[in-house]
């Protein structure tokens, strides 16, 4: 269950970074509210996951999911570059997250 919570935490991190972008420096209150809700839920689920998963692993996986997800949202919705090196390093991040899960004792 802890890994499920960690994945949720990472997905809510993608949500809060996306809402942050769409809030336009908190000028759009709906998106600013979405940022706040997603941020609270992200930290809540990260906290729940870190009860079982070692903190260093949980934090690295959480930021990895958030980073990869945010980059993919940026490329898909905000027309950010999709060149070879960006895709290469995203794949490297995904591999690192999978590797941390594979070597985790929990």
C-alpha positions in Angstrom: 0.0 0.0 0.0 2.9 2.4 0.7 4.0 2.3 -2.9 0.5 3.1 -4.0 0.5 6.1 -1.7 3.9 7.1 -3.1 2.6 6.9 -6.7 -0.4 9.0 -5.7 1.9 11.5 -4.0 3.9 11.8 -7.3 0.8 12.2 -9.4 -0.5 15.0 -7.1 2.9 16.6 -7.4 2.4 16.7 -11.2 -1.0 18.2 -10.4 0.3 21.0 -8.2 3.1 21.9 -10.7 0.6 22.0 -13.5 -1.8 24.1 -11.5 1.0 26.4 -10.5 1.8 27.1 -14.2 -1.9 27.6 -15.0 -2.5 29.9 -12.0 -0.3 32.5 -13.8 1.5 33.6 -10.6 -1.7 32.9 -8.5 -3.8 35.3 -10.5 -6.3 32.6 -11.4 -7.9 31.6 -8.1 -9.3 28.3 -9.4 -5.9 27.1 -10.5 -4.4 28.5 -7.3 -6.9 26.5 -5.3 -6.1 23.4 -7.4 -2.4 24.0 -6.6 -3.1 24.1 -2.9 -5.3 21.0 -2.9 -2.8 19.0 -4.9 0.1 20.2 -2.8 -1.6 19.2 0.4 -2.6 15.8 -1.0 0.9 15.2 -2.4 2.6 15.8 0.9 -0.1 13.8 2.8 0.5 10.7 0.6 4.3 11.2 0.7 4.1 11.2 4.5 1.9 8.1 4.5 4.4 6.3 2.2 7.4 7.3 4.1 6.1 5.5 7.2 7.0 2.2 5.5 9.4 3.1 2.6 12.8 4.6 3.6 12.6 8.3 3.5 15.5 8.7 1.0 13.9 6.3 -1.4 10.4 7.7 -1.0 11.7 11.3 -1.6 13.7 10.3 -4.7 10.8 8.3 -6.2 8.3 11.1 -5.4 10.5 13.8 -7.1 11.2 11.4 -10.0 7.5 10.8 -10.6 6.9 14.5 -10.3 9.8 15.5 -12.6 8.9 13.0 -15.3 5.2 13.7 -15.1 5.7 17.5 -15.2 8.1 17.3 -18.1 5.6 15.1 -20.0 2.7 17.6 -19.2 5.0 20.4 -20.4 5.7 18.7 -23.7 2.1 17.5 -24.2 0.2 20.6 -23.1 2.6 23.6 -23.1 4.5 22.8 -26.3 7.9 22.4 -24.6 10.7 20.9 -26.6 10.8 17.1 -27.2 14.3 16.7 -28.5 16.4 13.5 -28.2 18.3 14.5 -25.1 15.2 15.5 -23.1 13.6 12.2 -23.9 16.9 10.3 -23.1 17.1 11.9 -19.7 13.4 11.3 -18.9 14.0 7.6 -19.7 17.0 7.7 -17.4 14.8 9.1 -14.6 12.2 6.5 -15.2 14.9 3.8 -15.0 16.2 5.3 -11.8 12.8 5.2 -10.2 12.2 1.6 -11.3 15.7 0.7 -9.9 14.9 2.3 -6.6 11.7 0.3 -6.4 13.6 -2.9 -7.3 16.2 -2.6 -4.6 13.8 -1.4 -1.9 13.3 -3.8 1.0 9.6 -2.8 1.1 
